[in-house]
Amino acid sequence: MNIKSSQSLVQEALKVVKTITPKEALEKLEKNQCNLIDIRDTLELQREGKIENSFHISRGLLEFSIHPESPYVKNEKLNLDKEIVLFCAAGGRSALAAKTLLDMGFVKVSHVEGGFGLMKTSGFKIK
């Protein structure tokens, strides 16, 4: 049996996924050029705080929630013409999630290097 580790899956994802810095993500957010999506669990948001003007879709529901026909996209007005920028706590889950969105057919997808941990100290407003 050849089971891949989570680390090797993240390394494979990083080879095909666009990675941006927190500074680049902040610029895109301020220019209204992206959907900034926090894929951390609800408990993490309650404990650490939420980035202002970001959407929250937990990792477990991402593929279901971001499909163009989903009620979330229709009601929350995620603009799928804009780049989808994902982040998690440190960058591992968001890399895997971004690869999954590429697999689904999304093209303008990236993830934030260092995740919320780095974003907290990069000028984002935390609620």
C-alpha positions in Angstrom: 0.0 0.0 0.0 1.4 3.4 -1.0 -0.3 6.1 1.1 0.8 9.7 0.4 1.3 12.0 3.4 -0.5 15.2 3.7 2.8 17.0 3.3 3.4 15.3 -0.1 -0.1 16.2 -1.2 0.5 19.8 -0.3 3.9 19.8 -2.2 2.2 18.4 -5.3 -0.6 21.0 -5.0 2.0 23.8 -4.7 3.5 22.8 -8.1 0.3 23.6 -9.9 -1.4 26.2 -7.7 -0.7 29.9 -7.9 0.7 31.2 -4.6 0.5 34.8 -3.7 1.8 36.8 -0.7 -0.4 38.4 1.9 0.6 41.8 0.5 -0.6 40.7 -3.0 -3.9 39.4 -1.5 -4.4 42.7 0.4 -3.9 44.7 -2.8 -6.4 42.5 -4.7 -8.9 42.8 -1.9 -8.5 46.6 -1.6 -9.0 46.9 -5.4 -12.0 44.6 -5.3 -10.3 42.2 -7.7 -11.0 39.0 -5.8 -13.2 36.9 -3.6 -11.1 36.4 -0.5 -12.3 33.1 1.0 -11.4 31.9 4.4 -11.6 28.1 4.5 -10.7 27.7 8.2 -13.2 26.0 10.5 -15.8 28.1 12.4 -14.0 27.4 15.7 -10.8 28.9 14.3 -12.6 32.1 13.3 -14.2 32.4 16.7 -10.8 31.9 18.4 -8.6 34.0 16.0 -10.9 36.5 14.4 -12.1 37.0 10.8 -10.6 39.2 8.1 -12.9 42.1 7.1 -14.5 41.7 3.7 -13.6 38.0 3.4 -16.1 35.2 2.8 -16.1 32.2 5.1 -16.6 28.8 3.5 -15.2 26.0 5.6 -12.9 23.6 3.8 -15.4 20.7 4.1 -18.1 22.6 2.2 -16.0 24.5 -0.4 -16.6 22.4 -3.5 -20.4 22.4 -2.8 -20.6 26.0 -1.9 -18.6 27.5 -4.7 -20.3 25.8 -7.6 -22.0 28.4 -9.8 -25.4 26.8 -9.3 -25.1 26.7 -5.5 -27.4 28.9 -3.3 -24.3 30.3 -1.6 -22.9 31.7 -4.9 -26.3 33.0 -5.9 -27.3 34.5 -2.5 -23.9 35.7 -1.2 -23.0 37.3 -4.5 -19.6 35.7 -4.9 -18.4 37.1 -8.2 -16.9 34.1 -9.9 -15.5 36.4 -12.7 -13.0 37.6 -10.1 -10.0 35.7 -8.9 -10.7 33.2 -6.1 -8.1 33.7 -3.3 -8.2 31.1 -0.6 -6.5 31.1 2.8 -6.4 28.9 5.8 -4.4 29.1 9.0 -0.9 28.4 7.5 -1.3 27.6 3.8 -1.6 23.8 3.6 -5.4 23.4 3.4 -5.7 26.4 1.1 -3.1 24.9 -1.3 -5.1 21.6 -1.4 -8.4 23.4 -1.8 -7.0 25.6 -4.6 -5.9 22.5 -6.5 -9.4 21.0 -6.1 -10.9 24.2 -7.6 -8.6 23.9 -10.5 -9.7 20.3 -10.9 -13.3 21.5 -10.9 -12.5 23.8 -13.8 -11.9 27.2 -12.1 -9.1 29.1 -13.7 -8.5 32.2 -11.7 -7.6 30.6 -8.4 -4.8 31.3 -5.9 -3.9 30.8 -2.3 -2.2 33.0 0.3 1.3 31.9 1.4 1.4 31.6 5.2 -2.3 31.9 5.6 -4.0 33.8 8.4 -0.9 33.6 10.5 1.0 35.9 8.1 -2.1 37.9 7.1 -2.6 39.1 10.6 0.6 41.0 10.5 0.3 42.2 6.9 -2.3 45.0 7.1 -5.6 43.1 7.0 -8.3 44.4 9.3 -9.4 41.7 11.7 -12.9 41.6 13.2 
